[in-house]
């Protein structure tokens, strides 16, 4: 039996038996017909909502229901469409973005949305600690305050965002909940309250629980559900018990849910990839990098990844705009692999180490690394799998001490720039704490394409440049996409119209409960 068939067989005969641990629900179970609220389980329900701190997890998910942004993500994609701003334009020098606001929008406290309120909201975000490099604003805007020089209002409906340098990814970043428009309302008990213009407002918050109520007259139309209650749910067992007791309608797990019935998934934004150290032999040779890609069978990868992720055949995940849909990156014939190995002249006796994390994750990285090692060995590409603690792996990545490494990165904010640029350009190939190009690959042609794509205002032209960049990467193969993690949701049978978004920032105002399902 071939290696591929053995791996597939192992997957299909493995059965995981799990017994849910039932706990007493903290909300009494009531039929969907008797209530008009949606109960959503998440990990990490906040005590208060602070949009500027919302990067991943429950905080930005809840923030997206309560606050609006100038533009918003399209359904199923990281491309954008109008939200609080109905249209926008950019100056010829790329330094001033002008947004015209929607009329008649009000905050939850009754105050009108004005350009002055938008400018004040951005001022709050720009005052974040510049040393906090991992804040959402810093990650989306190249630091804090990053590329933004100022935000000002020229009249009640017109906002100008002035940049220090051209930065086209700004438009996509503005759809992220971290850049939501928030108004500082009258303080309660000395605590400043932030109110939004979203389809829901916060009406109650206590440890492990936050309740939202639909806002009449929202500009996007009335929400289908009158009330949403977010509840702290940390484990599979807890979620299953609450759903079986009808105390929970939807659960958004951080990883793969144990329960398969009524589970939904979409490819997300977190990508796993193989980074070659292109400054070292043998992977300084392009044909040998191409041989590795050709030797990896997507069907075997799919079996190994199980339900955590799916093989990725492009340099961008499916939900990211400007993704290239050309020929597959992974997989080839044995003849193609042999030909590439002959062209590259694999050094006699070379057995490079493949570095990977030994620590648990959503994706079983040690198992994946072992499967990749076996596939490469079967194709006469001998590698040694080297599992190390995450800190040691990170240090090796940043200093270039590896030969080939299994790594993971995310398309933060959903713009192609925020993945392709740091992983592929000379700027990210400098050894040290800021290194992101773990291939230490330098290609002036690719640098030029990706820099221009980050500066042009035309979305169409940017997409064309990103297509070209992905074609260059597919030819040179400094790094190989391996998988994209799945984003999961689990529902009760009566839940309707839940549409998962690749960002994990799902809009819940269309969800309904249909009794009797």
N, C-alpha and C positions, 0 to 999 in steps of 0.2 A: 504493500500500500504506500502511495506517495506521501510525502510530508504534509502537503496541503490537505489531502483526504483525511489523514490522521488527525490534524488539528480540527477539521470540520466535525469529524466523528466525536472527538472529545467534547466539543461544545454541545452537540445535540443529545448526548447521553448523560450530561450533568444535570442533576435535579437538585434544586435547593429547597429544602423544606423549612418553613418558618412558621412559628406559632405566634400570632399577635397577642400582646399583653393588654388586656382591656382595663381601662381606668374609668373612674367615674367622671362623666363630662361635667365641665364647669358651667355649661348652659343646658338647661333642660331640653330634651329633644322634643321638637314640635314639628308637625307635618309642614311640608312646603306650602300647602294650601292655607294654613293658619297663620303664616308669617310672610312678610314681604322684605326679608333681609337675607343677604348672602353672607355666609360664614366662611371665612377664608383662613386657612392655616399656613403660617410662615414661621421661619426661624428668625428671631431678633426683632420683635415688635418694639419700636422706640417709645420712650415716654413722651417725647415731643418731636415734632417734625422740623428739621432744619435742612431745607433743600440743598444748600451749598455743601453739605456733608454727605450727600446721597450719591454713592458710586455704584455699589452692588448690593444685592440682597433685598431685604424687606423695605428698607428706608426709601430707595428710589421708586420701588413698586407702589408704595402707599403715596409717596409724593406725587406721582403721576396722576393719581385720582383727585388730588386736592388742589394742585397748582397747575397752571398752564405755562407753556413756553411760547416764544415768538414764532417758532415753526415747530412742527411735530413730525414724528416718523410716520411714513406711510404704512399701511397694513402689510405685514410680512416682509418688510424691507427697511433698510436704514436710509433710504432716500427720504426726502422731506417734502412737506406740503404746508400751506399756510395754516396758522393757528391764531395767536393774538395779533400777529402781523399778517395783513392780507397780501402785501407785495413788498418787494425790496429791490434795491439797486446798489451798485458798487461804483466808486469813482474810477477814472482811468488809471490812476496810479495804484489802485488796489488797497488804499489805506483807509478809506471811509465807506462804511456800509450804512445805507439809509433804509429804515424800516417804517412803513406806514401802518398805523394801528387800526384794528377793527373798531368800528363805532358801537356805542351802546353797551360795552362790557363793564361789569361792576365787580368789585371785590366782594367777598362774603360779608363784610361789615357794611356794605352799601356804598362805599366810596367808588367813584368812577375811575376806570383805568385811564391814565394819562401818560404821555411821554415822560413827564416829570417823575411819575411813580416808577416807570421802567428804569429810568436813569438811576433813581435812588436804590432800586433793587440790585442793579449791577454794582453800584458803589459798595454795598455791603459785601458782595463777593470779592471785589477787588482788594478789600482790606484784610483778606485772609493772611495768616502768617506766611511770609515769603519763604521761611525755612521749612514749611510743611510741604515737602516735594510730592507727597502721595495724596494730597487733597484732590478731589475731582476737578476743581478749577485748574490746578497746576498741571494735571495730566491731560486735560483737554486743550489747554491754552498755552502750552510751553512754559509753564511756571505761573507764579502768582506775584504780581498781576499779569505776568507773561506778555503776550503780544498786544494786549489792550492798553491803549494810552489813556483814553477817557470815553465816557458815554454821556452824551448830552441831548437835551431836547431843544428843538428849534421852535416848536409850537406844541399844542396839546396832543397832536396826533402823529408827530414826526420825531423819530429817534435816530441819532447818529452814533454809530460805534466807530471810534477812530483808533486805528492800529499803529503800532510802532514799525511794523513791517507787513508786507502782504501775507495773508494767511487764509487761503481759501477754505480749509477745513472748518473755519469758524461757523459756516452755515449749518453743517451737520452737527457740530458740537452744541449749537443753540437749541437743538431738539432734546438734549439730555436733561432729565429732571434736575440735575445739579444746577442748571442755569435757568431754573424756573423764575417766574416773576412773582415776588412776594412783597407784601406791604406790611410795614411795622404798625400794628394797631395799638390801641390803648393797652397799657400793661395791666395784668391781673396779679395782685399780690406781689408787685415789684418785678414780675417776669414779663419781658417783652413778648407779645404774641405776633406771630406771622400769619397773615391770611392770604389766601390765593383767590383765583378766579375760576378754578376747576369745577367739574361737574358735581363734586362732593365737598363737604366741609366737615371738619372734625367736631363732633359733639360730645365725645366722652373719651377719656384716656385713663387707664389704670395699669398697674403692672401686668404685662403680658396680654394687654387688650387695648384696641383702639377702634372706636366706632365712628363711622362716617354716615352722613345724611345727604340725600340728593338735594341739589340747589335748584329751586325753580328758576326758569328763564335762562338757563345756561346757553351761551351762544351756539354751542354745538348740538343743541337739542336736548330734550329731557332724558336722563338716564333711565334704563329699563328696570333697574332695581332701586327701590326707595332707600335702602340702607345696606351698608357693607360693614361687617364686623371682622377685623383682623385679630386673630388669636395666635398666641405663642404655641407652636408645635415643633418639637425638636427632633423627634425620632419617628421611624416607620411604625413602631408599635403604637405610639401615642396617636398618630394620625389615623391608623386603621381602626383603633378602638373608637375614636370620636366619629369617624364616618359611619361605622356600623351602628352606632347609637344615634345617628342622624343629628349629631351636634356639630357637624362640620360638613360643608358642601364641596369645597374646593381645597386642595392642598398643593402648594408649590414647594416641593422638596429641593434641598440644595444639591442633591445628587440623584442617583437612580432610585426610583421607588421600588419597593419590594412587590407591591400590588400591581398586577398587569391589567386587570379589567378596568375599563373607563379611564385609562391612562393615555395622555396625549404627549407628543414630543415634536420638537422642531430643531434643526441644527442651529446652534447658538453662535457666539462670537469668539469662543475660546478654542484656539488651534494648537495642535501638537505637531511638532516638526523635527526633522533631523538636520542639525547644523554641522556642516563640514568645516574643519579648521583649514581654510584654503591657503594658509601660509605655510602649511606643513605637508610633507609627503605622507601618504600617497595621494591625499585628496586635493593637492594643488593641481592635479591633472583633471581637466574637465571630463574626458571620456570615462574615468573611473567613477566620478560622481554620477554621471548618466547611467553607468552600469548598475549602481546601487538602486536607483529609481526603477530601472527596468526589471530588477530582480525581485521587487516587492509586489506580491500578489494581493490586490485589494480584497479579494474574497477571503483570503486567510486573515487579513487584518480585521475584516468585519466580524469574523468568528471570535477572534481574540479580544476585540473591544467589547463584545457582548452588547449590553444596552446602554453603555456609558457614552458611546460616541459612534460615529460612522466614518469610513475612510473619506479623505478629502482629495479630490482630483483636480483641484485648482489652487492658486495661491491666495484666494479669498474665499470665505464661507459663502454658501448659497444666498443668505439674506443680505449680503453687503453689496451696495450698488457698485457698478463698474467691474464686477467679477467677469473674468474671461472664461468663456464656455468652449474653448478650443479643444484640442486633443488632450486625452488624459495624461496626467503627470506620472502616475504609477503604473507599473505592469509592462511586460514585454515578453518576447519569446526567448528561449534559451539561446537561440542563434544570435539574437540581438545582443544579449548579455555577453556572449563569448566574443563577438566582434568588437564591442566596446572595451572589453578587458585587453584584447590584443592591441587596439589602438592606443590605449593608455599605458600599456606595458606595466602591468601590476608587478611591483618589486618582489623578487623572489624571497620567500620566507616572511614577508610582511604580514603581521597580524595586529592591526590597529585596535585600540580599545574603544568601545562604544560606551560612553558615560551616561548614566541615568540615575534618577533618584530612587533610593531604596525605601522611601517613606510612603505610607498609604495616601491615596488620592481618589478622586472620583473615578479616574481611569486607573486600572491596575498596571502601573508603569513597569514594574519588574516583569510581569507576565508578557507585556507587549514587547519589552526589550529582548526577552528570551526568544519570542517568536520571530522577531526581526533578525536576531542573530542566527537562528536556525535556517531561515529562508536564504540569508546571504551566504551562509556556509554551504548550503546545497547548490548555490550558483557559483561556487568556487571563489567567493569573496570572504575569506576568513576574518572574522572579527571576534574580539573578546568582550563579553558583556561585563561592565564594571559598575556595580551598584554602590552608591555612596550616600551619606546623609545629605539632606537638601542644602545645608550651608556649604558643605564641601563642593557640591555640584555647582552652586551659584558662584563660588570663588573661582573655580576652574573656568567657568564660562567667561567671567569678566577679565581673567588674565590670559585667556587663550591657551590654557594648559591642556586642553582636551585634543583629541584627534577627530572624533565624531561624537555628537551629543544628542540625546533625546530631550527636547525642551518643549516649553509651552508658552504661548503668548496670547493676548486678547486684542481684538479690534476695539479698543476702548473708544466709546462714543460712536462707533459704527462707520467712521470715515476710512476709506482705503489708506489714506496717508498715515493713519495712526498705527498701522501694522507694517505696511510695505516700507515706509521710510526708515523707521528705527532698525528693522531687521536686515535691511539690504544696502544702506548707503554708507559712504566713508565716514560720515559724521558719527555714526554709532559704532565704528570699528576701532575706537581708541580704547586701549586697555584701561580698566579702572571701574569704579563704582557705577559710572554712567554708561558703560558699554551695553549695547543692546544688540548689535550686530555680532552674534557669537560665531559667525563664519569668518569674521575679519576679512570680508570680501570687499574689494574696492574696484569699481568699474565706473570711470568718468561718464560714459554714455548713460548708464542707469542713473547715476547721480543727477545728471542734467535733466533727464525725463521726470524724475520724481520731484526735484526742486521746482521745475516749471509747473507741474501738476498741483503743487501746494500754493502757487501764487496766482494762477489764472482764475478769473471770476466765472467763466463759462463752464457750466456743469457738463455740457456736451464735450467740450474740449478736454476737460479734466478726465472724463471717462475714456476718451480716445488715448490720452497719454498713459492712463493706468493699464489699458489693454496692451499698449506697447511695452510697458514695464514688465508685465506678467509674461509676455512673450520672451523678453530678454532673460528673465529668471528661468523660464522653462528650458531655454537653450543652455544657459551656463550652470544651472543647478547648484548655486552656493548653499542653498538649503532646500529640503524637500518637505512639502506638506504631507502629513501622515493621517491626521484625523481632525474632526471638529466635534467638540462635546455637544450633547443633546441637552436642550432645555425641556424640563418635564412639568406636567400638571396632572393631577388626579382629581376626578370629580365623582359625585354621586350621580345616579342615572337621570335624575330630574333636572340636572344642570344643562342649559342650552346656550349656544352662541359664545362659548369661550374660545377666543382666538389667540393662540400663543404668538408672541413676538420674538424674533431672534435675540433681541437685547435682553429678554427676561422682564421687560417693562411692559406688561400686558395692560391694555385698556379694559376695565371691567364694567364700564357703563352700558355695554350691550348685552351683558349676561343676564339670563332670566332663569327662574325656577318654574318648572311645569309639573304640578302635582299629578300623581297617578302614573308616572312613567315607570 
